[in-house]
Amino acid sequence: MTAPDHKTQPRQFLEHLFKAAVTRALPLHNMATHLPKPPKGRTIVLGAGKAGGSMAQAVEALWPVDAPLAGLVVTRYDHIPPRPANLPQRIEVVEAAHPVPDAAGLAAAQRILAMTQGLTADDLVLCLISGGGSALLTLPAEGLSLEDKQRINKALLNSGANIGEMNCVRKHLSRIKGGRLAAACAPARVVTLTISDVPGDDPSVIASGPTVPDATTCADALSILKRYNIELPGPIAEMLAQGALETPKPGDELFTGHEVHMIATPQQSLEAAAEAARAAGLKAYILSDEMEGESREVGKVHAALARAVAHRSQPFERPCVILSGGETTVTVRPVPAGEARGRGGRAGEFCLGLALALQGQPGVYALAADTDGIDGMEDNAGAWVEPGTLARAQARGMKIDRYLDRNDAYGYFHALGDLVVSGPTHTNVNDFRGILIL
């Protein structure tokens, strides 16, 4: 696909790079070389995540038509891709809530666990795991209700905890995460195909690692909950303190013979975007695919770098594109009494911090978006920043500080017509950020 001209169509050019990143992460483009051969016995497909629907369709398209195939995968509401007319459905796909779990996710997890009963050493369990699976595959530990899990999940999301911390807690409060699904599949062989949405591509963090060993401990989970002042029911807190909710650890024999294949990663998607930029004759630099921290602060750091390039062509020579990925966080701040809480996600809040720090810097354009097409819980993937962003907002009487105070990135960029809306992409390698410096 021919790229739009970056000088005259900067927004369209950055959207082109975003699409290149997303396309690189689509399951059908990456799965064939990682699929095992059909086993002597049955093949059961189990999975969870925002890419679950497209991963299931990729398996159906690539699996031999004469080999038995069945299973169940859970994905986010409205994240099942259109089915090709000539592709028979052999894997059931159901929908549930994200990022806060619901009863549909609980029912799906119960069914998935039930499907592991009666497996033999001749059987193969193909697990399809992608980001979002932590909320979608919810099965609370004994003594913990769904309402408890929902409250704890909301508190974690609002706390500013990073993804590793959140998933450590989730694993220890679950009957299916943290390697427990793999344990339930014994003695069958387990092959996990995963799409990474986490810094470092650690499969034990992706969707809280339902099929891989977990090195974190009950003590770690309890420490995280205390750090962020998140309360637990008394008996559950006591069980954590006693180590009664411990997960299967590295070296456990139950994982012998199991395989994990990473079929798409954030770095691969950033490289695809960089390649698309270079094909258009523009220099491209990847900062990192592992960036973490408060979204607004990460935005300010990116702005400082962009201003240095714009003013001095250092440390990169302009014109160029700067790319980064990872998973930033948003700490939801209290709002004054009588004032509505804002809306938005990580990408939008990054753009607020970026725009504030750029202060209308000429020649700098940026797009930040979540590669799953949904920024937080809204209908946009992210937002767009250009040299006139602050001035246009100020002309409308919109003060960016007030929007930051209320975590209202959606309200700010919606009013300016600068939301990036892609719809669900059916994959998920987390944050994408592109800054064009002319």
C-alpha positions as CSV (number, residue, x, y, z in Angstrom):
1,M,0.0,0.0,0.0
2,T,1.4,3.4,-1.0
3,A,1.9,5.7,2.0
4,P,0.3,9.1,2.1
5,D,2.8,12.0,1.8
6,H,4.1,12.7,5.3
7,K,4.6,16.4,4.5
8,T,1.1,17.2,3.3
9,Q,-0.8,14.4,5.0
10,P,0.9,13.8,8.4
11,R,-2.2,12.4,10.1
12,Q,-2.9,10.0,7.3
13,F,0.8,9.0,7.2
14,L,0.9,8.2,10.9
15,E,-2.4,6.2,10.6
16,H,-0.7,4.3,7.8
17,L,2.1,3.3,10.2
18,F,-0.4,2.3,12.8
19,K,-2.2,0.0,10.3
20,A,1.2,-1.5,9.3
21,A,1.8,-2.3,13.0
22,V,-1.6,-3.8,13.5
23,T,-1.4,-5.9,10.3
24,R,1.9,-7.4,11.4
25,A,0.2,-8.7,14.5
26,L,-2.8,-10.4,12.9
27,P,-2.9,-14.1,13.8
28,L,-3.4,-15.6,10.3
29,H,-0.1,-13.9,9.1
30,N,1.9,-15.5,11.9
31,M,0.5,-18.8,13.0
32,A,1.3,-21.4,10.4
33,T,4.9,-22.1,11.3
34,H,4.0,-22.6,15.0
35,L,1.1,-25.1,14.7
36,P,1.9,-28.6,15.8
37,K,0.9,-31.7,13.9
38,P,-2.5,-33.3,14.8
39,P,-2.1,-35.8,17.6
40,K,-3.0,-39.5,17.8
41,G,-6.0,-38.5,20.0
42,R,-8.2,-35.4,20.2
43,T,-7.3,-31.8,19.6
44,I,-9.0,-29.4,22.0
45,V,-8.6,-25.6,21.5
46,L,-9.0,-23.4,24.6
47,G,-8.2,-19.8,24.9
48,A,-8.9,-16.2,26.0
49,G,-8.0,-12.7,24.9
50,K,-8.9,-9.8,22.7
51,A,-7.4,-11.7,19.7
52,G,-9.2,-14.9,20.6
53,G,-11.8,-14.7,17.8
54,S,-9.2,-14.1,15.1
55,M,-6.8,-16.7,16.6
56,A,-9.5,-19.3,16.5
57,Q,-10.3,-18.5,12.9
58,A,-6.6,-18.8,12.0
59,V,-6.5,-22.3,13.5
60,E,-9.6,-23.3,11.7
61,A,-8.2,-22.0,8.4
62,L,-4.8,-23.7,8.9
63,W,-5.7,-27.0,10.6
64,P,-6.1,-30.1,8.3
65,V,-9.8,-30.4,7.2
66,D,-9.7,-34.2,7.9
67,A,-8.3,-33.8,11.5
68,P,-10.8,-33.5,14.4
69,L,-10.9,-30.1,16.0
70,A,-13.1,-28.6,18.7
71,G,-12.9,-26.2,21.6
72,L,-14.0,-22.9,23.2
73,V,-12.4,-19.5,23.2
74,V,-13.6,-16.3,25.0
75,T,-13.0,-12.8,23.6
76,R,-14.2,-9.3,24.4
77,Y,-17.7,-8.2,23.4
78,D,-17.8,-7.1,19.7
79,H,-14.3,-8.6,19.0
80,I,-15.3,-11.6,16.9
81,P,-14.2,-10.9,13.3
82,P,-16.4,-11.5,10.3
83,R,-16.2,-15.1,9.3
84,P,-15.1,-16.0,5.7
85,A,-18.0,-17.6,3.9
86,N,-15.9,-20.7,3.0
87,L,-14.6,-21.3,6.6
88,P,-16.6,-23.8,8.6
89,Q,-16.7,-23.1,12.3
90,R,-15.1,-25.8,14.5
91,I,-14.2,-23.8,17.5
92,E,-16.9,-22.0,19.6
93,V,-16.1,-18.4,20.4
94,V,-18.1,-16.6,23.1
95,E,-17.9,-13.0,24.4
96,A,-17.4,-11.4,27.8
97,A,-16.5,-8.1,29.5
98,H,-13.1,-6.4,29.6
99,P,-11.4,-4.9,31.6
100,V,-13.7,-5.7,34.5
101,P,-14.9,-9.3,34.4
102,D,-18.6,-10.3,34.2
103,A,-20.8,-13.4,34.6
104,A,-20.3,-14.3,30.9
105,G,-16.5,-14.5,31.5
106,L,-17.1,-16.6,34.6
107,A,-19.3,-19.0,32.7
108,A,-16.8,-19.3,29.9
109,A,-14.0,-20.1,32.3
110,Q,-16.1,-22.8,34.0
111,R,-16.8,-24.4,30.7
112,I,-13.2,-24.2,29.6
113,L,-12.0,-25.9,32.8
114,A,-14.7,-28.6,32.4
115,M,-13.4,-29.4,28.9
116,T,-10.1,-30.5,30.3
117,Q,-11.8,-33.4,32.1
118,G,-11.0,-36.9,30.7
119,L,-8.0,-35.8,28.5
120,T,-5.3,-38.5,27.9
121,A,-1.7,-38.5,27.0
122,D,-2.7,-39.0,23.3
123,D,-4.6,-35.7,23.3
124,L,-3.4,-32.2,22.4
125,V,-4.6,-29.0,24.0
126,L,-4.0,-26.0,21.8
127,C,-4.2,-22.8,24.0
128,L,-4.7,-19.5,22.3
129,I,-3.7,-16.7,24.7
130,S,-3.7,-12.9,24.1
131,G,-3.9,-9.7,26.1
132,G,-7.2,-9.2,27.9
133,G,-7.4,-12.8,28.9
134,S,-7.0,-11.9,32.6
135,A,-10.4,-10.3,32.7
136,L,-12.1,-12.5,30.2
137,L,-11.0,-15.8,31.8
138,T,-12.2,-15.2,35.3
139,L,-12.7,-18.0,37.8
140,P,-12.3,-16.7,41.4
141,A,-10.5,-18.7,44.1
142,E,-12.7,-20.6,46.5
143,G,-14.2,-18.2,49.0
144,L,-14.0,-15.3,46.6
145,S,-17.1,-14.1,44.7
146,L,-17.4,-12.6,41.2
147,E,-18.3,-9.3,42.9
148,D,-15.1,-9.4,45.0
149,K,-13.1,-10.0,41.8
150,Q,-14.8,-7.1,40.1
151,R,-14.1,-4.7,43.0
152,I,-10.5,-5.8,43.2
153,N,-10.0,-5.5,39.4
154,K,-11.5,-2.0,39.3
155,A,-9.3,-0.9,42.2
156,L,-6.2,-2.3,40.5
157,L,-7.1,-0.6,37.2
158,N,-7.5,2.8,39.0
159,S,-4.4,2.4,41.2
160,G,-1.6,3.0,38.7
161,A,-0.3,-0.6,39.2
162,N,1.6,-1.9,36.3
163,I,0.5,-5.0,34.3
164,G,2.9,-7.3,36.1
165,E,1.6,-6.3,39.5
166,M,-2.0,-6.6,38.5
167,N,-1.5,-10.0,37.0
168,C,0.4,-11.3,40.0
169,V,-2.6,-10.5,42.1
170,R,-5.0,-12.0,39.5
171,K,-3.1,-15.2,39.3
172,H,-3.2,-15.8,43.1
173,L,-6.9,-15.1,43.3
174,S,-7.9,-17.5,40.5
175,R,-8.6,-21.2,39.9
176,I,-7.5,-21.1,36.3
177,K,-4.7,-18.5,35.9
178,G,-1.0,-18.8,36.8
179,G,-0.5,-22.2,35.2
180,R,-3.6,-23.8,36.7
181,L,-5.2,-24.4,33.3
182,A,-2.2,-26.4,32.2
183,A,-2.3,-28.4,35.4
184,A,-6.0,-29.2,34.7
185,C,-5.1,-30.5,31.2
186,A,-2.7,-33.2,32.4
187,P,-1.8,-35.7,31.1
188,A,-2.5,-34.2,27.7
189,R,0.2,-32.3,25.8
190,V,-0.2,-28.5,25.9
191,V,0.9,-26.1,23.2
192,T,0.4,-22.5,23.8
193,L,0.3,-19.9,21.0
194,T,0.4,-16.4,22.4
195,I,0.3,-12.8,21.2
196,S,2.3,-10.5,23.5
197,D,0.8,-7.3,24.9
198,V,3.3,-6.9,27.8
199,P,6.7,-5.3,28.2
200,G,9.3,-8.0,28.0
201,D,7.0,-10.6,26.3
202,D,6.8,-12.7,29.4
203,P,4.3,-15.5,28.8
204,S,3.6,-15.8,32.5
205,V,2.3,-12.2,32.5
206,I,0.3,-12.3,29.2
207,A,-3.4,-12.9,30.3
208,S,-1.9,-14.0,33.7
209,G,-0.3,-17.0,32.2
210,P,-2.9,-19.7,32.5
211,T,-0.7,-22.4,30.9
212,V,2.8,-21.5,32.1
213,P,4.6,-21.6,35.4
214,D,4.5,-18.6,37.7
215,A,7.5,-17.4,39.6
216,T,5.5,-14.9,41.7
217,T,4.3,-15.8,45.1
218,C,1.3,-15.3,47.5
219,A,3.5,-13.0,49.5
220,D,4.2,-10.9,46.4
221,A,0.4,-10.6,45.7
222,L,-0.3,-9.6,49.3
223,S,2.4,-7.0,49.2
224,I,1.0,-5.4,46.0
225,L,-2.5,-5.3,47.5
226,K,-1.2,-3.6,50.6
227,R,0.9,-1.1,48.6
228,Y,-2.2,0.1,46.7
229,N,-4.5,-0.1,49.8
230,I,-6.8,-2.7,48.2
231,E,-8.8,-4.7,50.7
232,L,-9.5,-8.4,50.5
233,P,-12.1,-10.5,52.4
234,G,-10.5,-11.6,55.6
235,P,-10.3,-15.4,54.9
236,I,-8.7,-14.7,51.5
237,A,-6.1,-12.4,53.0
238,E,-5.3,-15.1,55.5
239,M,-5.0,-17.7,52.8
240,L,-2.5,-15.5,50.9
241,A,-0.6,-14.9,54.1
242,Q,-0.4,-18.7,54.7
243,G,0.6,-19.4,51.0
244,A,-2.5,-21.5,50.5
245,L,-3.3,-20.0,47.1
246,E,0.2,-20.7,45.6
247,T,0.6,-21.2,41.9
248,P,2.6,-24.0,40.0
249,K,6.2,-22.9,39.9
250,P,9.0,-23.2,37.3
251,G,10.5,-26.6,37.3
252,D,7.2,-28.3,38.1
253,E,6.9,-31.6,36.2
254,L,3.4,-30.8,35.1
255,F,4.9,-28.5,32.4
256,T,7.2,-31.3,31.0
257,G,6.7,-31.5,27.2
258,H,4.6,-28.3,27.0
259,E,5.5,-25.7,24.4
260,V,5.0,-21.9,24.2
261,H,5.2,-20.1,20.9
262,M,5.1,-16.3,20.6
263,I,3.4,-15.6,17.3
264,A,3.3,-11.8,17.5
265,T,5.1,-9.2,19.7
266,P,5.1,-5.4,20.1
267,Q,8.7,-5.2,18.8
268,Q,7.7,-6.9,15.5
269,S,4.8,-4.5,15.0
270,L,7.1,-1.5,15.7
271,E,9.6,-2.8,13.2
272,A,6.8,-3.2,10.6
273,A,5.8,0.5,11.2
274,A,9.5,1.5,10.9
275,E,9.8,-0.4,7.6
276,A,6.7,1.3,6.2
277,A,8.2,4.7,7.1
278,R,11.5,3.9,5.5
279,A,9.8,2.7,2.4
280,A,8.3,6.1,2.2
281,G,11.8,7.7,2.3
282,L,11.7,8.7,6.0
283,K,14.1,7.9,8.7
284,A,12.5,5.8,11.5
285,Y,13.8,5.2,15.1
286,I,12.4,2.7,17.6
287,L,12.9,3.9,21.2
288,S,11.6,0.8,22.9
289,D,8.7,-1.7,23.0
290,E,8.9,-1.9,26.8
291,M,7.9,1.6,28.0
292,E,6.0,1.8,31.3
293,G,5.1,4.5,33.7
294,E,2.3,7.1,34.0
295,S,0.9,7.9,30.6
296,R,1.0,11.6,30.9
297,E,4.6,11.6,32.2
298,V,5.7,9.3,29.3
299,G,4.0,11.8,27.0
300,K,6.1,14.6,28.5
301,V,9.3,12.7,28.0
302,H,8.5,12.0,24.4
303,A,7.7,15.7,23.9
304,A,11.1,16.6,25.3
305,L,12.8,14.3,22.8
306,A,10.7,15.6,19.9
307,R,11.6,19.2,20.8
308,A,15.3,18.3,20.9
309,V,15.1,16.8,17.4
310,A,13.0,19.7,16.1
311,H,15.4,22.3,17.5
312,R,18.8,20.7,17.0
313,S,18.3,17.4,15.0
314,Q,19.6,15.6,18.1
315,P,19.7,12.8,19.0
316,F,18.0,12.0,15.7
317,E,18.2,13.8,12.4
318,R,15.0,15.2,11.1
319,P,12.8,14.7,9.3
320,C,12.1,11.4,11.0
321,V,9.5,9.3,12.8
322,I,10.0,8.2,16.4
323,L,8.2,5.0,17.4
324,S,7.6,3.4,20.8
325,G,5.4,0.8,22.5
326,G,4.8,-0.9,25.8
327,E,2.1,-0.5,28.4
328,T,1.8,2.7,30.3
329,T,-0.6,3.3,33.2
330,V,-3.2,5.8,34.3
331,T,-3.8,6.6,37.9
332,V,-7.4,7.8,38.2
333,R,-7.5,10.9,40.3
334,P,-10.4,12.0,42.6
335,V,-12.6,14.6,41.1
336,P,-14.2,17.5,43.0
337,A,-17.7,16.9,44.4
338,G,-20.4,17.4,41.9
339,E,-18.0,17.1,38.9
340,A,-18.3,14.1,36.5
341,R,-15.3,11.8,36.2
342,G,-13.6,12.0,32.8
343,R,-13.3,9.3,30.1
344,G,-10.3,8.0,28.3
345,G,-7.5,5.5,28.3
346,R,-3.7,5.3,28.2
347,A,-3.2,6.5,24.7
348,G,-5.4,9.5,25.1
349,E,-3.7,10.5,28.4
350,F,-0.3,10.1,26.8
351,C,-1.5,12.6,24.1
352,L,-2.7,15.1,26.7
353,G,0.8,15.0,28.4
354,L,2.5,15.2,25.0
355,A,0.4,18.2,23.8
356,L,0.9,20.0,27.1
357,A,4.7,19.6,26.9
358,L,5.0,20.3,23.2
359,Q,3.3,23.7,23.6
360,G,2.4,23.9,19.9
361,Q,5.9,23.0,18.7
362,P,5.9,23.6,14.9
363,G,6.5,20.6,12.7
364,V,5.7,17.9,15.3
365,Y,2.7,15.5,14.8
366,A,1.8,12.5,16.8
367,L,-0.6,9.6,17.0
368,A,-0.9,7.2,20.0
369,A,-3.3,4.3,19.9
370,D,-4.0,0.9,21.4
371,T,-3.4,-1.8,18.8
372,D,-6.6,-3.6,19.8
373,G,-8.5,-0.6,18.6
374,I,-10.0,0.3,22.0
375,D,-8.4,2.9,24.3
376,G,-9.5,1.9,27.8
377,M,-13.2,1.3,27.7
378,E,-14.1,3.9,25.0
379,D,-14.9,3.6,21.2
380,N,-11.6,5.1,20.1
381,A,-8.2,3.6,19.6
382,G,-6.4,6.7,20.7
383,A,-5.8,10.3,19.7
384,W,-3.9,12.7,17.4
385,V,-1.8,15.7,18.3
386,E,-0.6,18.4,15.9
387,P,1.0,21.9,16.3
388,G,-2.4,23.6,16.6
389,T,-3.9,21.3,19.2
390,L,-3.5,23.6,22.2
391,A,-4.5,26.7,20.3
392,R,-7.7,25.1,18.9
393,A,-8.6,23.9,22.3
394,Q,-8.0,27.3,24.0
395,A,-10.1,29.0,21.3
396,R,-13.0,26.8,22.6
397,G,-12.2,27.7,26.2
398,M,-10.8,24.3,26.9
399,K,-7.9,24.2,29.4
400,I,-5.8,21.1,29.1
401,D,-4.8,21.1,32.8
402,R,-8.5,20.7,33.7
403,Y,-8.9,17.7,31.4
404,L,-5.7,16.1,32.8
405,D,-7.0,16.6,36.4
406,R,-10.2,14.7,35.5
407,N,-8.5,12.0,33.4
408,D,-10.7,13.2,30.5
409,A,-8.6,12.6,27.4
410,Y,-11.7,11.4,25.5
411,G,-13.6,14.6,26.2
412,Y,-10.7,16.8,25.1
413,F,-9.9,15.1,21.8
414,H,-13.5,14.3,21.0
415,A,-14.3,18.0,21.1
416,L,-11.4,18.7,18.7
417,G,-12.3,16.0,16.3
418,D,-9.0,14.4,17.0
419,L,-9.9,10.9,18.2
420,V,-8.4,8.0,16.3
421,V,-11.2,5.5,15.6
422,S,-10.3,2.1,14.1
423,G,-12.8,-0.2,15.6
424,P,-11.7,-3.6,17.1
425,T,-8.6,-4.8,15.2
426,H,-8.8,-8.4,16.4
427,T,-5.3,-8.5,17.7
428,N,-3.4,-6.8,20.6
429,V,0.2,-6.0,21.0
430,N,-0.6,-3.0,23.2
431,D,0.5,0.6,22.9
432,F,1.6,2.2,19.6
433,R,3.1,5.7,19.5
434,G,4.4,7.5,16.5
435,I,5.8,11.0,16.4
436,L,6.6,12.6,13.1
437,I,9.1,15.5,13.2
438,L,9.4,17.5,9.9
